[in-house]
């Protein structure tokens, strides 16, 4: 007969934090978003057992207290397992175009054998505007035919002043960049009916370019 007590004693009963990041407008997950998990301390350097509201409001990142760095998967989530009990700060580490200077973080209290959930919701509000042209002249949707050109313009809220070192849009084939601003794409229509546009919107890491989410 199995000894349940001994089996449980050998198991790792520490807790975990799962962080999910998504666009609140569309519900789309942010893939490869960087999350930093810190041990929560007061300004006096005392470890926090709970999420003290006043202390959390004044929190600033301290790399000496960094417990782990993770990246969200296809579902927009990342799990930080095997954590000792206590308070932790989960910080989102990619830029948010509409609030470039803001630091987004949340506090979570870890209990043994439990998983705490943290969710970051951002209103990136991705928008795609598709227009059609024939013989270099714009035409209405119902006047476009196979062989004409489809043009797409892509934006997220707050992207106006940002260069490609901070935000980059990568369209899926057959769409190709049009112009040099990084927001316009075009393709030749090869079939009748609705034209599908897909792209990745890449956000730089905070404080340095070329990150992605």
Beta strands, then each sheet from edge to edge (+ up, - down):
strand 1: 15-23
strand 2: 34-39
strand 3: 66-71
strand 4: 77-83
strand 5: 86-92
strand 6: 105-110
strand 7: 115-122
strand 8: 127-134
strand 9: 137-139
strand 10: 149-155
strand 11: 167-171
strand 12: 176-177
strand 13: 184-188
strand 14: 199-203
sheet 1: 4+ 1- 7-
sheet 2: 3+ 2- 5+ 6-
sheet 3: 9+ 8- 10+ 13- 12+
sheet 4: 11+ 14-
end
